Amino acid sequence: MKKDELRGIFREKRVSLDGRDRLRMDDLMLLQFQQMDYSGIRTVLSYWPISGHAEPNTHLFTRYLAHILPELQLSYPVSDTKKHTMQAIAVTEDTIYSTNKWGITEPKEGNEVHPQQIDLVLVPMLVCDTDGYRVGYGKGYYDKYLAQCRQNVVKIGFSYFEPVEAITDRGQFDVPLSYCITPQQIYEF
């Protein structure tokens, strides 16, 4: 199936989930996430779940990482909507955030973290296929950013739904995930 079709189907499926079911599935994904090995992880790029898009609660995962990795450097993306690029900005407890016109919450200021310094990226997605290629929101921000990261950067996506068989219109610059975590299991690619 093509990305646009999958995007429409899974966006609708996700927002139609009952809030209590999403909370339960977030907890189940956290249990899966806790089974993974995070030795060697020092710098993480996460993202703030977009209000109204029914995205998995990434704050659960970053709080867990901060608990087990006291020296963790967490960063969040800031988008350049003219160039369709993004950069990682280091955050602290004192960071002030703002929400842009697309509903994306970003740090207002902070130091940039170079892509080569990132060890783990939590990647937003609607669904992925059995090869780890994902359907995002269609602008290519993450694929462009991931192409700048180290070859061995760990890329994790979270989905309430199991992977589809294949995305038929993958692009040559699409970057596959390392893992997809669903409420039922961890898929490794």
N, CA, C and O atoms as a DFTB+ gen file, in Angstrom:
756 C
 N C O
     1  1       0.835      -1.171       0.000
     2  2       0.000       0.000       0.000
     3  2       0.892       1.252       0.000
     4  3       1.997       1.220       0.543
     5  1       0.430       2.330      -0.592
     6  2       1.209       3.561      -0.675
     7  2       1.094       4.385       0.611
     8  3       0.138       4.259       1.377
     9  1       2.111       5.235       0.817
    10  2       2.189       6.039       2.038
    11  2       0.953       6.895       2.271
    12  3       0.418       6.919       3.380
    13  1       0.494       7.597       1.244
    14  2      -0.671       8.478       1.433
    15  2      -1.893       7.697       1.898
    16  3      -2.634       8.152       2.769
    17  1      -2.098       6.538       1.322
    18  2      -3.235       5.709       1.715
    19  2      -3.069       5.211       3.152
    20  3      -4.001       5.270       3.955
    21  1      -1.869       4.720       3.461
    22  2      -1.595       4.259       4.830
    23  2      -1.719       5.404       5.833
    24  3      -2.245       5.227       6.932
    25  1      -1.232       6.571       5.442
    26  2      -1.301       7.748       6.320
    27  2      -2.754       8.046       6.690
    28  3      -3.067       8.276       7.858
    29  1      -3.620       8.040       5.709
    30  2      -5.037       8.306       5.965
    31  2      -5.686       7.247       6.837
    32  3      -6.417       7.565       7.775
    33  1      -5.417       5.990       6.525
    34  2      -6.018       4.877       7.272
    35  2      -5.566       4.896       8.727
    36  3      -6.392       4.825       9.637
    37  1      -4.249       4.994       8.951
    38  2      -3.745       4.864      10.314
    39  2      -3.913       6.136      11.142
    40  3      -3.985       6.069      12.369
    41  1      -3.977       7.280      10.490
    42  2      -4.307       8.504      11.234
    43  2      -5.723       8.373      11.796
    44  3      -5.972       8.680      12.962
    45  1      -6.632       7.917      10.957
    46  2      -8.021       7.739      11.381
    47  2      -8.136       6.663      12.463
    48  3      -8.836       6.857      13.457
    49  1      -7.453       5.529      12.275
    50  2      -7.492       4.458      13.270
    51  2      -6.977       4.933      14.622
    52  3      -7.535       4.601      15.668
    53  1      -5.908       5.712      14.584
    54  2      -5.294       6.157      15.836
    55  2      -6.194       7.134      16.587
    56  3      -6.393       6.985      17.792
    57  1      -6.737       8.123      15.895
    58  2      -7.576       9.106      16.600
    59  2      -8.910       8.511      17.033
    60  3      -9.575       9.067      17.908
    61  1      -9.313       7.394      16.438
    62  2     -10.576       6.776      16.844
    63  2     -10.413       5.853      18.061
    64  3     -11.403       5.357      18.599
    65  1      -9.179       5.625      18.489
    66  2      -8.968       4.807      19.689
    67  2      -9.499       5.542      20.913
    68  3      -9.353       6.758      21.036
    69  1     -10.106       4.799      21.799
    70  2     -10.574       5.351      23.064
    71  2      -9.370       5.780      23.907
    72  3      -8.349       5.093      23.927
    73  1      -9.488       6.903      24.593
    74  2      -8.392       7.422      25.413
    75  2      -7.898       6.429      26.451
    76  3      -6.693       6.325      26.683
    77  1      -8.809       5.700      27.079
    78  2      -8.394       4.691      28.075
    79  2      -7.591       3.576      27.417
    80  3      -6.631       3.068      27.995
    81  1      -7.991       3.197      26.203
    82  2      -7.248       2.158      25.481
    83  2      -5.845       2.643      25.137
    84  3      -4.881       1.883      25.242
    85  1      -5.725       3.903      24.728
    86  2      -4.397       4.457      24.424
    87  2      -3.517       4.476      25.668
    88  3      -2.336       4.135      25.595
    89  1      -4.079       4.871      26.812
    90  2      -3.303       4.864      28.061
    91  2      -2.804       3.461      28.382
    92  3      -1.647       3.284      28.763
    93  1      -3.666       2.470      28.231
    94  2      -3.283       1.079      28.496
    95  2      -2.194       0.633      27.517
    96  3      -1.223      -0.012      27.914
    97  1      -2.360       0.981      26.237
    98  2      -1.365       0.582      25.240
    99  2      -0.038       1.313      25.456
   100  3       1.025       0.736      25.228
   101  1      -0.086       2.570      25.891
   102  2       1.157       3.283      26.237
   103  2       1.893       2.549      27.352
   104  3       3.111       2.383      27.294
   105  1       1.149       2.108      28.370
   106  2       1.774       1.365      29.465
   107  2       2.373       0.050      28.972
   108  3       3.455      -0.340      29.410
   109  1       1.682      -0.630      28.070
   110  2       2.211      -1.880      27.523
   111  2       3.467      -1.621      26.686
   112  3       4.414      -2.407      26.726
   113  1       3.476      -0.523      25.934
   114  2       4.680      -0.192      25.162
   115  2       5.829       0.167      26.087
   116  3       6.982      -0.153      25.797
   117  1       5.529       0.830      27.200
   118  2       6.586       1.137      28.175
   119  2       7.191      -0.161      28.708
   120  3       8.409      -0.258      28.850
   121  1       6.368      -1.144      29.000
   122  2       6.896      -2.440      29.461
   123  2       7.808      -3.062      28.409
   124  3       8.853      -3.615      28.751
   125  1       7.434      -2.980      27.151
   126  2       8.291      -3.494      26.074
   127  2       9.595      -2.698      26.026
   128  3      10.682      -3.270      25.941
   129  1       9.471      -1.380      26.083
   130  2      10.626      -0.468      26.025
   131  2      11.621      -0.773      27.147
   132  3      12.833      -0.690      26.945
   133  1      11.119      -1.117      28.304
   134  2      11.977      -1.405      29.464
   135  2      12.767      -2.696      29.301
   136  3      13.709      -2.933      30.057
   137  1      12.410      -3.532      28.341
   138  2      13.120      -4.793      28.119
   139  2      14.401      -4.615      27.299
   140  3      15.212      -5.536      27.200
   141  1      14.575      -3.447      26.724
   142  2      15.709      -3.226      25.828
   143  2      16.964      -2.809      26.600
   144  3      16.887      -2.347      27.738
   145  1      18.110      -2.983      25.956
   146  2      19.408      -2.638      26.543
   147  2      19.781      -1.208      26.152
   148  3      19.886      -0.894      24.966
   149  1      19.978      -0.353      27.138
   150  2      20.330       1.044      26.871
   151  2      21.761       1.380      27.286
   152  3      22.105       2.552      27.442
   153  1      22.596       0.354      27.465
   154  2      23.996       0.636      27.774
   155  2      24.612       1.329      26.555
   156  3      24.360       0.939      25.415
   157  1      25.396       2.327      26.803
   158  2      26.013       3.079      25.722
   159  2      25.170       4.249      25.233
   160  3      25.631       5.032      24.403
   161  1      23.948       4.381      25.731
   162  2      23.080       5.498      25.330
   163  2      23.342       6.674      26.266
   164  3      23.198       6.560      27.483
   165  1      23.727       7.796      25.684
   166  2      23.998       9.011      26.471
   167  2      23.174      10.199      25.977
   168  3      22.807      11.075      26.760
   169  1      22.887      10.223      24.675
   170  2      22.205      11.370      24.067
   171  2      21.006      10.876      23.273
   172  3      21.137      10.027      22.392
   173  1      19.833      11.420      23.594
   174  2      18.580      10.967      22.993
   175  2      17.853      12.149      22.357
   176  3      17.763      13.230      22.939
   177  1      17.342      11.923      21.164
   178  2      16.428      12.862      20.524
   179  2      15.036      12.250      20.628
   180  3      14.773      11.178      20.081
   181  1      14.154      12.942      21.333
   182  2      12.775      12.494      21.470
   183  2      11.876      13.467      20.719
   184  3      12.360      14.273      19.925
   185  1      10.593      13.398      20.961
   186  2       9.652      14.370      20.402
   187  2       8.474      14.484      21.347
   188  3       8.156      13.551      22.084
   189  1       7.840      15.630      21.317
   190  2       6.685      15.901      22.148
   191  2       5.446      15.414      21.397
   192  3       5.234      15.827      20.257
   193  1       4.617      14.547      21.996
   194  2       3.424      14.076      21.289
   195  2       2.519      15.252      20.902
   196  3       2.268      16.145      21.712
   197  1       2.043      15.241      19.674
   198  2       1.194      16.328      19.192
   199  2      -0.221      16.160      19.740
   200  3      -0.857      15.122      19.562
   201  1      -0.687      17.191      20.399
   202  2      -2.041      17.191      20.939
   203  2      -3.035      17.043      19.794
   204  3      -2.935      17.740      18.784
   205  1      -3.978      16.151      19.951
   206  2      -4.991      15.944      18.922
   207  2      -4.632      14.897      17.885
   208  3      -5.487      14.508      17.089
   209  1      -3.372      14.422      17.869
   210  2      -2.971      13.389      16.913
   211  2      -2.959      11.996      17.536
   212  3      -2.666      11.008      16.862
   213  1      -3.280      11.926      18.832
   214  2      -3.325      10.639      19.541
   215  2      -2.017       9.867      19.421
   216  3      -2.020       8.646      19.263
   217  1      -0.897      10.589      19.498
   218  2       0.415       9.931      19.424
   219  2       0.734       9.221      20.743
   220  3       0.259       9.640      21.799
   221  1       1.534       8.152      20.689
   222  2       1.980       7.518      21.926
   223  2       2.684       8.525      22.843
   224  3       3.335       9.462      22.381
   225  1       2.536       8.308      24.135
   226  2       3.080       9.232      25.134
   227  2       4.581       9.008      25.312
   228  3       5.005       8.208      26.146
   229  1       5.369       9.717      24.525
   230  2       6.828       9.570      24.581
   231  2       7.417      10.037      25.904
   232  3       8.546       9.671      26.233
   233  1       6.680      10.836      26.672
   234  2       7.187      11.282      27.976
   235  2       7.412      10.090      28.911
   236  3       8.315      10.122      29.747
   237  1       6.603       9.047      28.776
   238  2       6.808       7.835      29.581
   239  2       8.183       7.236      29.303
   240  3       8.887       6.819      30.223
   241  1       8.554       7.198      28.036
   242  2       9.800       6.553      27.638
   243  2      11.006       7.408      28.037
   244  3      12.019       6.882      28.498
   245  1      10.893       8.711      27.861
   246  2      12.029       9.573      28.224
   247  2      12.204       9.646      29.736
   248  3      13.333       9.731      30.219
   249  1      11.102       9.613      30.495
   250  2      11.236       9.599      31.964
   251  2      11.924       8.314      32.424
   252  3      12.760       8.339      33.328
   253  1      11.567       7.193      31.797
   254  2      12.227       5.936      32.132
   255  2      13.728       6.016      31.843
   256  3      14.546       5.622      32.673
   257  1      14.082       6.528      30.662
   258  2      15.503       6.655      30.321
   259  2      16.235       7.574      31.287
   260  3      17.359       7.278      31.690
   261  1      15.610       8.686      31.661
   262  2      16.238       9.620      32.611
   263  2      16.447       8.946      33.965
   264  3      17.416       9.237      34.667
   265  1      15.540       8.048      34.326
   266  2      15.659       7.332      35.602
   267  2      16.825       6.343      35.593
   268  3      17.580       6.267      36.563
   269  1      16.973       5.592      34.514
   270  2      18.025       4.566      34.484
   271  2      19.371       5.108      33.989
   272  3      20.407       4.476      34.194
   273  1      19.355       6.267      33.344
   274  2      20.581       6.869      32.802
   275  2      20.726       8.286      33.373
   276  3      20.356       9.254      32.709
   277  1      21.255       8.417      34.582
   278  2      21.303       9.729      35.237
   279  2      22.047      10.806      34.446
   280  3      21.770      11.991      34.627
   281  1      22.968      10.429      33.587
   282  2      23.744      11.408      32.810
   283  2      23.134      11.677      31.433
   284  3      23.767      12.300      30.580
   285  1      21.920      11.213      31.222
   286  2      21.267      11.331      29.921
   287  2      21.135      12.787      29.478
   288  3      20.732      13.653      30.255
   289  1      21.481      13.039      28.217
   290  2      21.216      14.343      27.596
   291  2      20.030      14.160      26.654
   292  3      20.124      13.472      25.637
   293  1      18.931      14.779      27.008
   294  2      17.718      14.691      26.210
   295  2      17.635      15.910      25.303
   296  3      17.985      17.020      25.705
   297  1      17.175      15.697      24.092
   298  2      16.973      16.808      23.157
   299  2      15.644      16.612      22.444
   300  3      15.105      15.509      22.357
   301  1      15.139      17.744      21.932
   302  2      13.895      17.756      21.165
   303  2      14.147      18.492      19.865
   304  3      15.017      19.360      19.803
   305  1      13.391      18.152      18.816
   306  2      13.602      18.811      17.532
   307  2      12.991      20.212      17.483
   308  3      11.973      20.497      18.113
   309  1      13.648      21.062      16.718
   310  2      13.101      22.359      16.337
   311  2      13.121      22.374      14.812
   312  3      14.161      22.153      14.191
   313  1      11.971      22.635      14.223
   314  2      11.813      22.550      12.773
   315  2      12.041      23.888      12.085
   316  3      11.667      24.947      12.588
   317  1      12.666      23.802      10.922
   318  2      12.753      24.941      10.018
   319  2      11.751      24.627       8.906
   320  3      12.045      23.849       7.998
   321  1      10.574      25.235       8.984
   322  2       9.492      24.883       8.069
   323  2       9.710      25.389       6.653
   324  3       9.038      24.933       5.727
   325  1      10.629      26.316       6.466
   326  2      10.926      26.787       5.113
   327  2      11.822      25.795       4.375
   328  3      11.635      25.543       3.185
   329  1      12.797      25.234       5.095
   330  2      13.743      24.301       4.483
   331  2      13.338      22.839       4.659
   332  3      13.959      21.951       4.076
   333  1      12.301      22.582       5.459
   334  2      11.865      21.220       5.783
   335  2      13.009      20.428       6.429
   336  3      13.251      19.268       6.094
   337  1      13.699      21.083       7.356
   338  2      14.770      20.438       8.109
   339  2      14.502      20.641       9.595
   340  3      13.594      21.376       9.982
   341  1      15.293      19.988      10.405
   342  2      15.179      20.158      11.851
   343  2      16.550      20.020      12.480
   344  3      17.486      19.490      11.883
   345  1      16.637      20.512      13.703
   346  2      17.848      20.331      14.489
   347  2      17.447      19.882      15.890
   348  3      16.346      20.181      16.352
   349  1      18.334      19.171      16.556
   350  2      18.104      18.725      17.924
   351  2      18.599      19.808      18.875
   352  3      19.712      20.314      18.728
   353  1      17.768      20.157      19.847
   354  2      18.125      21.157      20.847
   355  2      18.125      20.487      22.218
   356  3      17.131      19.878      22.613
   357  1      19.230      20.596      22.935
   358  2      19.353      20.016      24.269
   359  2      18.368      20.703      25.212
   360  3      18.180      21.919      25.154
   361  1      17.741      19.905      26.083
   362  2      16.788      20.442      27.052
   363  2      17.213      20.073      28.468
   364  3      17.960      19.120      28.689
   365  1      16.714      20.856      29.416
   366  2      16.914      20.605      30.843
   367  2      15.570      20.765      31.536
   368  3      14.556      21.020      30.887
   369  1      15.566      20.615      32.853
   370  2      14.333      20.826      33.628
   371  2      13.816      22.249      33.479
   372  3      12.617      22.488      33.628
   373  1      14.699      23.194      33.188
   374  2      14.320      24.607      33.102
   375  2      13.937      25.062      31.698
   376  3      13.594      26.229      31.504
   377  1      13.989      24.173      30.728
   378  2      13.687      24.555      29.351
   379  2      12.251      25.052      29.230
   380  3      11.328      24.483      29.813
   381  1      12.086      26.115      28.469
   382  2      10.761      26.656      28.164
   383  2      10.408      26.213      26.752
   384  3      11.231      26.283      25.839
   385  1       9.174      25.756      26.588
   386  2       8.706      25.237      25.306
   387  2       7.608      26.146      24.754
   388  3       6.943      26.871      25.494
   389  1       7.443      26.085      23.446
   390  2       6.316      26.765      22.803
   391  2       5.763      25.815      21.743
   392  3       6.462      24.930      21.249
   393  1       4.499      26.020      21.409
   394  2       3.851      25.182      20.412
   395  2       3.680      25.987      19.135
   396  3       3.118      27.082      19.150
   397  1       4.177      25.428      18.015
   398  2       4.105      26.158      16.747
   399  2       2.729      26.006      16.107
   400  3       1.845      25.360      16.671
   401  1       2.551      26.596      14.939
   402  2       1.233      26.607      14.296
   403  2       0.768      25.230      13.842
   404  3      -0.411      25.065      13.531
   405  1       1.649      24.237      13.792
   406  2       1.277      22.866      13.435
   407  2       0.996      22.017      14.668
   408  3       0.740      20.818      14.559
   409  1       1.045      22.641      15.840
   410  2       0.774      21.915      17.073
   411  2       1.970      21.167      17.623
   412  3       1.821      20.335      18.519
   413  1       3.159      21.451      17.101
   414  2       4.375      20.771      17.547
   415  2       5.022      21.594      18.654
   416  3       5.327      22.772      18.469
   417  1       5.227      20.965      19.799
   418  2       5.850      21.638      20.932
   419  2       7.361      21.488      20.816
   420  3       7.883      20.382      20.678
   421  1       8.057      22.629      20.875
   422  2       9.508      22.678      20.678
   423  2      10.154      23.523      21.768
   424  3       9.511      24.415      22.322
   425  1      11.429      23.251      22.086
   426  2      12.139      24.141      23.004
   427  2      12.291      25.527      22.372
   428  3      12.561      25.652      21.178
   429  1      12.112      26.572      23.199
   430  2      12.230      27.938      22.675
   431  2      13.677      28.310      22.408
   432  3      13.971      29.094      21.505
   433  1      14.586      27.739      23.202
   434  2      16.011      28.008      23.011
   435  2      16.815      26.879      23.634
   436  3      16.280      26.052      24.372
   437  1      18.098      26.855      23.329
   438  2      18.989      25.832      23.857
   439  2      20.123      25.582      22.882
   440  3      20.152      26.130      21.781
   441  1      21.042      24.756      23.303
   442  2      22.203      24.437      22.483
   443  2      21.877      23.299      21.517
   444  3      21.215      22.324      21.875
   445  1      22.359      23.450      20.289
   446  2      22.153      22.396      19.305
   447  2      23.016      21.183      19.644
   448  3      24.165      21.316      20.066
   449  1      22.442      20.012      19.453
   450  2      23.169      18.747      19.579
   451  2      23.412      18.264      18.152
   452  3      22.465      18.061      17.391
   453  1      24.663      18.082      17.795
   454  2      25.012      17.660      16.438
   455  2      24.453      16.249      16.184
   456  3      24.489      15.406      17.081
   457  1      23.943      15.985      14.980
   458  2      23.376      14.664      14.674
   459  2      24.320      13.500      14.970
   460  3      23.863      12.424      15.357
   461  1      25.614      13.695      14.797
   462  2      26.580      12.620      15.050
   463  2      26.709      12.284      16.537
   464  3      27.260      11.239      16.882
   465  1      26.215      13.149      17.418
   466  2      26.282      12.912      18.859
   467  2      25.100      12.102      19.379
   468  3      25.136      11.602      20.504
   469  1      24.078      11.973      18.585
   470  2      22.849      11.301      19.023
   471  2      23.064       9.786      19.025
   472  3      23.557       9.214      18.052
   473  1      22.684       9.149      20.137
   474  2      22.779       7.693      20.257
   475  2      21.458       6.992      19.960
   476  3      21.436       5.879      19.436
   477  1      20.354       7.660      20.304
   478  2      19.025       7.062      20.189
   479  2      18.047       8.137      19.729
   480  3      18.040       9.247      20.259
   481  1      17.224       7.801      18.742
   482  2      16.186       8.708      18.257
   483  2      14.835       8.015      18.417
   484  3      14.638       6.906      17.921
   485  1      13.909       8.672      19.110
   486  2      12.528       8.217      19.156
   487  2      11.843       8.896      17.973
   488  3      11.737      10.122      17.923
   489  1      11.383       8.088      17.025
   490  2      10.929       8.599      15.734
   491  2       9.402       8.566      15.659
   492  3       8.803       7.512      15.866
   493  1       8.765       9.701      15.368
   494  2       7.305       9.679      15.229
   495  2       6.888       8.934      13.960
   496  3       7.594       8.939      12.951
   497  1       5.728       8.298      14.043
   498  2       5.242       7.536      12.895
   499  2       3.777       7.221      13.073
   500  3       3.233       7.304      14.174
   501  1       3.150       6.859      11.977
   502  2       1.774       6.369      12.012
   503  2       1.754       4.849      11.957
   504  3       0.981       4.207      12.668
   505  1       2.611       4.273      11.108
   506  2       2.717       2.823      10.960
   507  2       4.043       2.538      10.257
   508  3       4.613       3.420       9.616
   509  1       4.526       1.313      10.379
   510  2       5.716       0.902       9.620
   511  2       5.418      -0.409       8.931
   512  3       4.391      -1.043       9.172
   513  1       6.342      -0.803       8.064
   514  2       6.176      -2.102       7.406
   515  2       7.121      -3.120       8.035
   516  3       7.874      -2.794       8.953
   517  1       7.078      -4.337       7.546
   518  2       7.852      -5.425       8.148
   519  2       9.351      -5.310       7.893
   520  3      10.127      -6.117       8.406
   521  1       9.768      -4.319       7.108
   522  2      11.189      -4.041       6.908
   523  2      11.658      -2.834       7.717
   524  3      12.827      -2.455       7.644
   525  1      10.754      -2.228       8.486
   526  2      11.131      -1.102       9.332
   527  2      10.970       0.266       8.694
   528  3      11.301       1.276       9.314
   529  1      10.469       0.318       7.471
   530  2      10.213       1.617       6.849
   531  2       8.902       2.149       7.392
   532  3       7.943       1.396       7.564
   533  1       8.857       3.451       7.662
   534  2       7.699       4.010       8.342
   535  2       6.963       5.031       7.498
   536  3       7.492       5.592       6.539
   537  1       5.727       5.247       7.895
   538  2       4.925       6.328       7.344
   539  2       4.837       7.380       8.436
   540  3       4.304       7.137       9.519
   541  1       5.374       8.561       8.125
   542  2       5.284       9.682       9.055
   543  2       4.217      10.641       8.565
   544  3       3.187      10.229       8.033
   545  1       4.478      11.923       8.753
   546  2       3.483      12.928       8.373
   547  2       3.730      13.515       6.989
   548  3       2.985      14.392       6.552
   549  1       4.759      13.048       6.295
   550  2       4.882      13.343       4.882
   551  2       5.805      14.468       4.460
   552  3       5.842      14.801       3.275
   553  1       6.550      15.066       5.370
   554  2       7.428      16.171       4.975
   555  2       8.907      15.766       4.903
   556  3       9.722      16.511       4.358
   557  1       9.254      14.604       5.441
   558  2      10.625      14.109       5.328
   559  2      11.616      14.673       6.323
   560  3      12.817      14.449       6.173
   561  1      11.158      15.397       7.335
   562  2      12.068      15.991       8.315
   563  2      12.975      14.938       8.960
   564  3      14.192      15.110       9.034
   565  1      12.364      13.852       9.423
   566  2      13.139      12.854      10.157
   567  2      14.082      12.081       9.249
   568  3      15.216      11.808       9.642
   569  1      13.652      11.722       8.052
   570  2      14.550      11.002       7.154
   571  2      15.774      11.854       6.823
   572  3      16.894      11.344       6.784
   573  1      15.565      13.144       6.587
   574  2      16.700      14.046       6.315
   575  2      17.622      14.114       7.527
   576  3      18.845      14.092       7.386
   577  1      17.030      14.197       8.722
   578  2      17.848      14.289       9.930
   579  2      18.599      12.973      10.185
   580  3      19.796      12.982      10.471
   581  1      17.899      11.863      10.080
   582  2      18.519      10.555      10.354
   583  2      19.669      10.258       9.401
   584  3      20.616       9.562       9.769
   585  1      19.595      10.776       8.186
   586  2      20.681      10.583       7.224
   587  2      21.971      11.258       7.689
   588  3      23.056      10.892       7.237
   589  1      21.862      12.238       8.587
   590  2      23.034      12.944       9.111
   591  2      23.612      12.277      10.360
   592  3      24.722      12.601      10.782
   593  1      22.865      11.353      10.946
   594  2      23.299      10.678      12.177
   595  2      24.298       9.576      11.859
   596  3      24.472       9.188      10.704
   597  1      24.946       9.084      12.901
   598  2      25.857       7.952      12.750
   599  2      25.104       6.739      12.192
   600  3      23.899       6.591      12.397
   601  1      25.820       5.898      11.501
   602  2      25.230       4.682      10.920
   603  2      24.594       3.804      11.996
   604  3      23.577       3.158      11.744
   605  1      25.182       3.776      13.189
   606  2      24.697       2.882      14.245
   607  2      23.717       3.546      15.213
   608  3      23.433       2.983      16.270
   609  1      23.197       4.727      14.881
   610  2      22.216       5.359      15.758
   611  2      21.007       4.427      15.871
   612  3      20.570       3.842      14.880
   613  1      20.475       4.296      17.082
   614  2      19.305       3.448      17.308
   615  2      18.061       4.283      17.048
   616  3      17.906       5.374      17.597
   617  1      17.173       3.757      16.200
   618  2      15.958       4.468      15.800
   619  2      14.760       3.627      16.224
   620  3      14.551       2.522      15.722
   621  1      13.970       4.170      17.164
   622  2      12.815       3.438      17.685
   623  2      11.540       4.197      17.361
   624  3      11.428       5.393      17.628
   625  1      10.577       3.486      16.781
   626  2       9.247       4.018      16.555
   627  2       8.253       3.286      17.435
   628  3       8.465       2.130      17.802
   629  1       7.166       3.964      17.770
   630  2       6.120       3.387      18.616
   631  2       4.814       3.390      17.836
   632  3       4.450       4.392      17.221
   633  1       4.118       2.270      17.866
   634  2       2.866       2.172      17.133
   635  2       1.857       1.371      17.928
   636  3       2.187       0.353      18.537
   637  1       0.616       1.847      17.915
   638  2      -0.474       1.083      18.529
   639  2      -0.850      -0.108      17.664
   640  3      -1.596      -0.985      18.101
   641  1      -0.337      -0.146      16.439
   642  2      -0.736      -1.161      15.470
   643  2       0.475      -1.962      14.994
   644  3       1.604      -1.469      14.991
   645  1       0.218      -3.191      14.596
   646  2       1.278      -4.054      14.086
   647  2       1.739      -3.543      12.715
   648  3       0.978      -2.863      12.027
   649  1       2.974      -3.862      12.312
   650  2       3.456      -3.427      10.991
   651  2       2.604      -3.987       9.855
   652  3       2.024      -5.069       9.957
   653  1       2.547      -3.218       8.776
   654  2       1.889      -3.688       7.559
   655  2       2.918      -4.480       6.747
   656  3       4.118      -4.399       7.012
   657  1       2.455      -5.224       5.783
   658  2       3.358      -6.068       4.992
   659  2       4.416      -5.247       4.256
   660  3       5.608      -5.540       4.357
   661  1       3.986      -4.221       3.517
   662  2       4.969      -3.446       2.751
   663  2       4.420      -2.062       2.412
   664  3       3.236      -1.895       2.119
   665  1       5.304      -1.089       2.460
   666  2       5.023       0.237       1.926
   667  2       5.538       0.196       0.496
   668  3       6.734       0.006       0.273
   669  1       4.654       0.372      -0.471
   670  2       5.023       0.135      -1.864
   671  2       5.716       1.314      -2.539
   672  3       6.290       1.157      -3.616
   673  1       5.671       2.480      -1.925
   674  2       6.316       3.637      -2.554
   675  2       7.415       4.228      -1.667
   676  3       7.487       5.441      -1.471
   677  1       8.253       3.363      -1.145
   678  2       9.402       3.833      -0.369
   679  2      10.267       4.728      -1.246
   680  3      10.421       4.490      -2.444
   681  1      10.831       5.770      -0.622
   682  2      11.735       6.646      -1.350
   683  2      13.179       6.228      -1.143
   684  3      13.497       5.548      -0.167
   685  1      14.047       6.625      -2.043
   686  2      15.448       6.228      -1.936
   687  2      16.127       6.828      -0.715
   688  3      17.156       6.316      -0.275
   689  1      15.568       7.914      -0.152
   690  2      16.168       8.539       1.024
   691  2      15.467       8.153       2.320
   692  3      15.820       8.664       3.383
   693  1      14.483       7.263       2.256
   694  2      13.799       6.805       3.463
   695  2      14.765       5.995       4.325
   696  3      15.517       5.162       3.819
   697  1      14.735       6.245       5.604
   698  2      15.627       5.572       6.547
   699  2      14.785       4.638       7.415
   700  3      13.849       5.093       8.072
   701  1      15.100       3.337       7.429
   702  2      14.307       2.411       8.231
   703  2      14.611       2.533       9.724
   704  3      15.682       2.986      10.128
   705  1      13.640       2.116      10.521
   706  2      13.808       2.051      11.965
   707  2      14.745       0.910      12.332
   708  3      14.965      -0.011      11.545
   709  1      15.290       0.986      13.533
   710  2      15.999      -0.163      14.110
   711  2      14.998      -1.083      14.797
   712  3      15.112      -2.307      14.744
   713  1      14.002      -0.455      15.451
   714  2      12.981      -1.186      16.205
   715  2      11.642      -0.471      16.077
   716  3      11.582       0.750      15.935
   717  1      10.577      -1.255      16.130
   718  2       9.232      -0.717      16.312
   719  2       8.663      -1.406      17.538
   720  3       8.668      -2.633      17.635
   721  1       8.175      -0.610      18.466
   722  2       7.575      -1.154      19.683
   723  2       6.070      -0.978      19.585
   724  3       5.565       0.127      19.390
   725  1       5.371      -2.087      19.726
   726  2       3.900      -2.088      19.783
   727  2       3.506      -2.566      21.169
   728  3       4.365      -3.015      21.927
   729  1       2.229      -2.484      21.520
   730  2       1.829      -3.001      22.825
   731  2       2.092      -4.499      22.972
   732  3       2.234      -4.997      24.089
   733  1       2.159      -5.219      21.851
   734  2       2.322      -6.671      21.906
   735  2       3.766      -7.146      21.855
   736  3       4.098      -8.176      22.441
   737  1       4.638      -6.402      21.156
   738  2       6.004      -6.903      21.012
   739  2       6.958      -5.839      20.479
   740  3       6.569      -4.727      20.123
   741  1       8.227      -6.239      20.444
   742  2       9.280      -5.416      19.861
   743  2       9.663      -6.049      18.525
   744  3       9.984      -7.235      18.459
   745  1       9.625      -5.248      17.467
   746  2      10.079      -5.706      16.158
   747  2      11.467      -5.142      15.920
   748  3      11.689      -3.940      16.067
   749  1      12.401      -6.008      15.554
   750  2      13.770      -5.580      15.247
   751  2      13.990      -5.706      13.754
   752  3      13.619      -6.712      13.150
   753  1      14.592      -4.688      13.156
   754  2      14.799      -4.672      11.707
   755  2      16.280      -4.696      11.368
   756  3      16.644      -4.687      10.193
